[in-house]
Amino acid sequence: MKTQRALETAPLPYPQTPESANAWFISHGICKSHWAEAQGIPRMILVDLLRGRLKGLRGEAHRAAIALGLKADPHTASRAA
């Protein structure tokens, strides 16, 4: 149960596509609504990113895209370069 809790609060590994991120939720048996709540992300932003309606360019959608692994974290990417 402890591992399940850790997965529900952890961001997904980068890089992901919307399809692979959705498959990750299914394969790990994690509810997207609970994961979004644990990340502080509105559920509909998560759903719109996974459906391709949002690209995560700015604001909460950008933060959600980073947590989903759809975009690299600019803070860690700049340190690695």
Secondary structure as GFF3:
##gff-version 3
##sequence-region A 1 81
A	DSSP	alpha_helix	2	9	.	.	.	ID=ss1
A	DSSP	alpha_helix	18	28	.	.	.	ID=ss2
A	DSSP	alpha_helix	32	39	.	.	.	ID=ss3
A	DSSP	alpha_helix	43	51	.	.	.	ID=ss4
A	DSSP	alpha_helix	59	68	.	.	.	ID=ss5
A	DSSP	alpha_helix	74	80	.	.	.	ID=ss6
###
